[in-house]
Amino acid sequence: MPIKGRTHEERDHQRGVMERALLSGRKPADIVRAAIDAFGISHETAYSDLRAIREAWTNGTAARKAAAEERFGLALQRREMLFAEAMEQNELALALRIERDACELLGLYPEQGTPQEPTNPGRAVPDLTDAEIIAMGGEGWSRDHNQPPADLPKPPPSGPSRRPFE
């Protein structure tokens, strides 16, 4: 147990040492034992310091995130103002570049160099033969009469259903 209290400077220095130990990957229990031995503080004070370090990390992260969101909003507002000004001056090419930049800022375009998968790889359905369509798993609609195949089940009668989750 410490005989006297510690100053703010001592506390900040000790927390800095403990924080570096946390960042280096040491276990909290090991840090507490080392702080008790090195600084002569109590078990409760060491754990209190660890909680204070983690709270500072959390608050600092939240503050940085809020500041980043504010800067992001300001950047978008500047682009909107520049876009409006370019449109007023009938500078369409400049307006389009500003709009593209705003869309990139919002993440609406894929990153450069990212390969895009085709939405419909392979051949189009009209290019397939009837045999290929049947081989894929179904007869489809009859081309001659524009009628569904005869083996399709009949639709249920309309009206309220007796089953609530059909």
N, C-alpha and C positions, 0 to 999 in steps of 0.2 A: 504494500500500500504506500502511496506517495505521502510524504510528510507535509508538503506544501503543494498548493495548486500550481498550474503551469500558466505561463503567459500566452497571449494570443500568438506571439511569434513562435514560441515553442510548439504550441498546438499545430499551427500551420506547417511548420517544418516537419513535425512528426507525421501529420497526415500526408504530406508530400512523399515522404519515404514509404509510407504504407501504400499510397496510390501507385507508386512506381513498382512496388512488389506485386500488387494486384495485376497491373498491366503486364508484368513479366510472366504471369501465369501461376504464381504461387497460390496455394490454397489459403482461404481466409483463416482457418484454424492455425496454420503455420505462421501467418502474419501476426495474429493476435499473440501467440506465444512469444514471437520475436520482439513485438512491441512492448510486452510486459517486461521482458528481460532487458531490452536496450534502453527503454525510456522510463521504466519504473512506474508505469501507469497500471491501473486496475484492469481486471478482466472486462468489467462493464464499460469502462472508458474506451478500451481498445475496440470493442464491438460497436460502441456508439460512434467512434471515429469512422469505422468501416461503413456504417449506415449513412453517416454524413457524406462520405466520399461518393457512395452510390447515388444519394439524393442529388448531389451536385452534378453528377454525370447526367442523371435524368433531366434535371432542370436545364442544364446547359444544352442538352440535345433538343429539348422542347423549344428553347429560346432560339437556337440556330435554325430549327425547322420553321418556326414562325417567321424569322427574318428572311429565310430563303423564299417562303411563300409570298411574303410581301414584295421582295425584289422581283419575283416571277410575275406577280400582278402588275407591278409598275412597268416591267418590260413589255407586257402585252398592251398596256394602255398607251405606251409610247408608239408602238407599232400601229395601233388603231388610229392615233392622231396623225402619224405620218401617212398612213393609207388614205385618210380623209383629205389631207392636204394635197396628196398626189392626184387624187380624183378631182378635186376642185380645179387643179391646174391642168387637167386633162392629160396627165402623164401616165398613160395606161401601163406602159412597160414597167415603170417604177412601181406603180401600185401593185402590179402582179408579183414583182420581186418581194415587195414588203409583205404581201399576203402569203407568199410561199414561206418566207422567213418565219412569220407568225405560226403557220401550220407546222413547220419543223420544230419550233419551240414547244408547241403543244404535243409533239410526238405523233402527228397524224401520218407522217411518211415513214416507211421503213428505213433503217439505217443504210448508209451507203455500203455497197458490197454484200448485202444480205441477199442470198438467193431466194427468190419467191417461187413457191410451189405452184404449178398450174392448177386452176380450180377444177378443170375437167381433163385430166390426162387421158390419152388414148384417142380412139376414133369417136366421132360423133355418132349418135344412134342412127340417124338416117343413112349413114354409110355402111351399117351392118346389114348382113343378109338375114333373111327369115330364120335360117338354120342357126346362125350365131345368136340371134335373140332368143330362140327356143332353148339353145344350149345354156344360156345365161340363167334360165330358171323359170320361164313362163311363156305362155302362148301369146299373151298380149291381146289386142283387139283384132278381130278379123278384118283383113283389108277389103274383102269382097263386099261385105254387107254392113260394115261399120257397127257390128253388134258385139257384145261381150261374149266370150266363150260360154258354151252351154253348161259347163260344170261349175260355174260360179254360184255360190249360195245366194238365195234371194234375200234382199234387204228386209230387216224387221219391219213390222207394221209401224206406221207413225202414230204418235200419241204418247201419253205419259208412260214412262218406263216403270216397271214394278221394282227394279233394282236401283238403289240410289247411286251406285258408283260405277255404272257401265261406261 
